[in-house]
Amino acid sequence: MSQTALLLIDLEQGLDVTAYWGERNNPQLEANITALLAHFRVLGRAILHIQHHSQRLQSPLRPGQPGHDFKPEARPLGGEPVFGKVVNSAFIRTGLEVYLRQRGIHRLVVAGLTTDHCVSTTVRMAGNLGFEVWLVGDACATFARRTLQGQTIAAELLHQEHLSSLDGEFCHVISTQTVLEQIRA
């Protein structure tokens, strides 16, 4: 089995600010993240955290704001690396790729926020860089978006469209339960 790491993307408190982002899909996100973290920690597997450092003044994800902090259920423990990013991809100007290659990590189990932005961008890039990616669909979420014509795309529809677009091309979309069954010591 190739070396496997859990890669958690942008699980920050500021993404709970509905006044800024709107309504989110997947209310099971936090429970699934908690299960994944517990499983990887018990097995002693690598866990990597990605934290968005927004450059926008009004963003709840800007460093120095309370929203920049990790969600309580996703806080890194000592020894779990945190890679800060300022763009959508966790691979741009973060040292993540070098870190993974130096440790022989070939498979990434990816979860986090948001499905259509940072998760999608990171998964696409990881796939293009040759990593095997398992995207945990029920441990990701997003928000409703407006089309250029002013219509609203529901968060769940947008989430499912992006998972469908990524699956088989850049990754394998799987469930939390499948990860728990497949990843062993």
N, C-alpha and C positions, 0 to 999 in steps of 0.2 A: 504494500500500500504506500502511495506517495505521501510525503509529509503534508499534513493538512493544518490549516490555520482558520480560525474564526475571525472574520473581518467585519467589524461593526461600524457603520457609517452614520455620523451625525445624530447620535441619540442624545440630543441636547434639550434642556428644559424649555428653551425658547421656541421650540417647535410645538409646544402645547398652547401657545398664545393664539387662540382662535380669532381674536380681534385683528390680528396681523395676517394669519394664513388662511382662515376660514375653517370649515369642518373637514376633518380627516376621516378616511376610511379605516377599516381594520382595528376595531377596539381590542383585539387580542394581541396586538403588537407587543406590548410590554410583558404579558405573560409568556409569550413565545421567546422573547429575548431572554427573560429570566431562565427559562428551561434550557436554552442553548448555552448560556453562560455557565450554569450549574454543571451541565454535562461536560463541557470542555474543561472546566476547572477540576472536576473530579478525576478526569482522565489525564490531567496534566498536559493538555494540548495547548498549542500557541493561540493566544487571543490578542488581537490587534484592534486598537480603537482609532477611529478617524474623527477629528473634531474640526468643524467648520469655523474659521475665523473671518466672519463677514467684514467687509470693508465699508458696507453701507451704514451711514450714521443712525438711521432709524431701526436697523435690524436688531431683533432680540438676540441674534447669534454673534453680535459684535463682542470682541474681548472686552472685559470689564463690566459687562452687563450680566445680571443674574441668569438670563436665558442662555448664556454661553456655557454654563455648567452642565455636566452630564446629568441625565435623568437618574434618579436614585437607583433604579434597578439595573442601570447600565454603567455604573461607576467603575472605572478601572481599579484593579487591585495592584499592589506593589509588584513590579516586574512585568506588568502588561504594558507594552509600549503604546504611546499616544502619538499619532502623526497629525500635525495641524496642517490645514489646507486653506487656501483662499479662493480656489476655483472649484468647479464641480468634480473633477477627477481627483481621486486620492493618490494618483501616481504623479501628478504634476508638482514639481518642486517640493517633494516631501521626503524623498529617500526611501519610500516604501518598496519600490522594485528592488533596489540594492539590498535592503534588509531581507526580503524574501529569498532572493537568489543566494545570498551568503549563507542562509540557514537551510537551503535545500527544500524550501516550501514550494510545492508544485500545485497544490489544490487549495482553493479559497472557498470557504463557506461564507457567503455574504448575506448580511441582513442590515436593515436600517431605514433611514429616511433621506430623501423622498424617492419613491420608485422611479419617477419620471425625470428626475434631475441627477442628483449625486450618485444614487445607486446605479441607475442606468449608465451613466457616463463611466463610472468606475468599472462596472462589469464589462462594458464594451472594450475598454482599454485593456483590462486584464485578459480577456479572451484574445485580443489582438497581439498581446505580448506573449501568448503561449501558455498561460496558466489555465488549468482546469478549474472551472467555476461552477459551484453549486449555489444558485440563488434561492434563498429560502423565502418563497412567495408570501407565506403567511406570517413572516417576521419582517415585512416591509409595509410601508403605507405611503399615501400621498394625499394631496388636497385637490379639491375641485379647481378647475381652471376655466378661463374665458377664452373662447375662440376669437379669431380676428374679426369675426362678424358679430361678436358680442353675446354669443350663446354660451351657456354653461355646460361644461363636460363634468359629469359627476365623478367624484374621487374614485369610487370603486370601478367605474368603467375605464377611467384613465389608467388605474393600477393594472387591471386585467389586460388592457391593450399593450402596455409596456412589457408585462411579463410574457405575453404571447410573442411580441416582437423579438425579445431577447432569447427565448427558449429555442434550443437547437442550433442557434447561430453563434451566440457568444457564451452560452452557459446551458446548464440543465436546471430548470425551475423545479424545486422540490419542496416538500413540506417540513415543518419542524419535526414532526413525528418520524419522517424518513431519515432525517439527519440523526436523530437520537438512536435509531435502529442501525444505521450504517456505520457511524463513527464509533469505533471501539478502541480500546487501549492497544 
